[in-house]
């Protein structure tokens, strides 16, 4: 995964700041209209409770009637704050609502700092749904239920004015969100440039992806490094000021985070997500947000990854 937020610069506010009042353009699937307001999407309220799956939910969660979800709500289009400045929206948010509905619960999606979500699973949050890339380190700390597949990508200013070569980032300023997989991988790139005696990479790190995008548009960074859906969304929201550099790479599964100490809730989440996949509601949500390419067929628990 990757991250966001303070007094929030929402995806809409970001588009307004970058475009100085100009309307943003829709993405290819038309999931976000000009101006940034969310389009009509699949209604998670249409998802019916599954009594068998609901019976698996531990009493401490079932008794509240809520599934408390930790999410870093500035990672558009997966999870971000809508134009009203308070409402979480995005395909992850709708999946969370649908998932909760299957379990007979209502999703309570709470904005959180990305790096603080996993440590708070099982105490502050029942689950974490925030574009978490599944990796061995995270699976040591929590259970992860696969629900999406995303790659990584680079973006540069339109026309690549700095002539960035994606095969060699040495000597460049690279924008990245802190706490993300890309942040970790950038550290390896920095070391590699140093080991090879090349010009150093200058990492430009922000706790919010929206600030990374702003830095690239403003010329503070030569390129930015993020998940492929986030790169695509940033390009659409900046009205052609940015472009993807090269192809999507390093495709990897993303997972819903559940406490390792709560196997009952883990089982309920896994079965509920699989039901959404099998019933077609899952595909409807992703399609509504233009991200059906990231769909998976199975909600595998702790899948084997490199």
N, C-alpha and C positions, 0 to 999 in steps of 0.2 A: 504493500500500500504506500500511501503518502498522506497529506494533512490540511489545518486552518484556524482563524478568527480572533477578534477582540471586541470592538464597539462597532459592529461588524461591517467590514467591507464585503458586501454580498456580491454574488455574481452579477447582479443587476447594477449595483453601484460601481463595480469594476468596469463594466461596459460603458457606463455613463462617464466615468473619469477618463478612460482611455480614448473615448470617441468624442469627448467634449460636447456631449449632447446629441451626437448623431445616433441614429437607430442602428442597433446591431442586426446582423443577418441571421436567419434560421440555419440550423445545421441540416445536413442532407435529408434527415428523416422528418424535419419540421417539428421536432419535439419541443423547441423553445422559440416562441414567436418574437418578432422585433420588439425591443424594449426590455426583454428579459423575463416577462411574466411567464409562468408555466402554462403550457398548453393543456387542453383536455387530455387526460391520460386514463389508463385503466383504473377503475374504482375499486380499491382494495376492500371496500365495504361490501362488495358483492361476493366475497369469499366466505363460504359457509364453514362453520365449526365442524371438525371431525371428532366425534365423541371418543373414539378409540385413542386418538393421538392426545386429545385433551386430558384423558385419564392418566397419561404418563407424566404430566406436568407436576412437579413437586408441590406439596400443599403450601409451602411458604411463598411460592410465586402465584399459584392459583388463587389463594385467598385474597390477594391484592387486586385481582382482575386486570393486572397490567404486566406487560413485558417491558421492563426498563432497558432501553437500548442506548449505549454510549456511542456517539458518532461525532466525528470532526466535521462539522457542517460548513465547510467552505471548499469542498472538493468536487465542484460541479463537473459533470452532471450527475455524479453518483449521490452526493449529499451536500446540500448547501442551503443557505437561508434565502427565502423568496423575497420579492420586492417589498413586502410589508415589513421586512426587517425582523420578523420573529418566527415565521413558519418554516420548519425544515421541509425541504422538497428534494426530489431526485429519485433515481431508480432504486437506490438502496433504501431510501425512506419508504417507498411504496412496497418494496419487498418485505421490509420489516413489518409494515401494517398487515400485509397479507399473511405473513408467517404467524403473527400473533393471532389473527382471526381464525386460522386453522386450529390453533390451540385453545380457542375460546377466550382469548385475551384481547386487550387493546394495547397497541404499541405506544409507549411513552418515549419518544426519541429525544434524548437530551444532548445538547451541544457539549463537547468535551475536547480537551487538548489531546491530540492523537497519541502522544507518547504516554499519556496517563490512563488510557482506556484499559489495556490488558492488565496492568497491576490492580485495577479496581473491579475486575470481573468477579462476580460472586459476592461482592460486598455492596458497592455503589450501583453497579450495573448487572443486570441478569445476563446480557449478551452484548457483544460489540459487533456492530455492522458498519464498517467504515473503510471499505476497499483494502482490507488487510491481505497482502500477499502471503500465501502460505509458505513458510520456510521452516527448516528444522529448529531454529532458535525459538520461534514463536510457538511451535508445537511442544516444546519442552515446558513452556509456561502455561499453556491452555490447550483445550480441545479446539479443533478448527474443522468446520463443516463446509466443504467446497460448495460454492454457489455461482461462481463467475470465472471467466478466463480473460486476462488482460495482458497486453504486452507493454513494452516500454518504447519511448520514442524521444526524439529531439525536435525542438522548434527553434527557428531563427526569425529575424525580421524578414519581411517579404523581399524576395530577390536575393537573399543571402548577401547583403552588402559587405560583410566582413570576410566573405569567401571561406566560410568554415568548412573544414573537411571532417566529416563525422568519424573518420578512421583515426584521427589524430587531434585530440583536444588540448594537447600540451600548449601552454602559453595563452590560453583563453580564459575568460571569466565565464563560469558556468553557474547558472541559477538553478537552485534545487531547494525543495522543502525539507526542513529538518525532520529527522526521525523516520524518513521513508527508506524504502529499499534503494532508491536511486541515491540517496544521501550516503548510504553505506558503500554502494558501488563506486561512487565518485571518489571516496577516500582511497579506494584501491587504485583508481586511475591516477590520482595525485602521486601516490607512491611509485607507480610505474614510471611516470614522467621523471621523477627524481632519480630513480634507479638507473634510468637510461641517459641521465645527464642532459635532459631536454629542459626547455623553459617550463616553469611551474604552472600548473593549473591554479587559477584563483577561484576557489569555491565561494559563491555568493549565496548565503543561506538565509532563508526566512522561515518563520514558523507557520506561515500561511501561503498556500499555493497562489492565491490571488496577488500577493506581493511579488512573487517570483515572476508572474506574467507581466505585472506592471513594470518591473525592472527590465525585462526584455524589450517591451515596447518602447520604454524610455531610453534604451541604449546603454543601460548600466551593465547588462550582461550580453555576451556574444551569442549565447544560446541557452535554452532551458531544457531540463531533463526531467521527465515525469512519465506517469502511466499513459498509454496510448489514448484511452478515452478522454483523459484530462487535456492532453495536447490537442485533440480534435475539437474539444469544446472551446478551449482558449482561442483557437484559430477562428472559430465561428463567431465568438463573442467580441472579437477585435476587428471585425469587418475587413478582413483581408490584410491587416497590418503584420500578420505573422504567417509562417508557412511551416509545414513539417519538413524536416531535413532527413532524407533517406527513408528507409522502410521501418516498419514496426519490428522489434526484435525482442528476444528473451520473454516470450509468452509464458505466463505462469498462472496457476489457479489462485483465486482469492477465497477467503473463508470467513464464515461467521464464527466469532470467538465465544466459547463457553468454558466455564470453569472445569478443570480436570477433577475437581472434588464433587461435581454434580453430574453424575452419569445419567440420572433420570432426565434432567433438563436437556442434556446433550442428545439423548435418544429422541426426545420430543421434537427438538429443533431439526434434527436430521430427517426424521420421518415427515415432519410438516413441510420442509423444503422439498423433499422428494415428491410429496403429494402435489405441491404447486407446479412442479416440473411436469408430472404425469398428467395433470388435469388441464395443462395449457395456460393457466393463469400467469405462470412465470414468464412464458414467452410473450404474452400480451404486454406485460409490464415493460420488459426490455425493448420490445418493438416500439412501444409508445415513446420511449426515450431515445430511440435510434441506436440502441446498443445490443441488438439481437445477435450480432456477430460474436459476442462474448458468452453466449449461452452454453451451459454444460448439460449433460444428459443425466448425470447422477450426482446426488448430494453425498459424496463420499466423505467419510470421517477420517481425518488425519491422513490424507493421501500421501503416497511416497513421492517426494520431490528431492531435487538435488540440493 
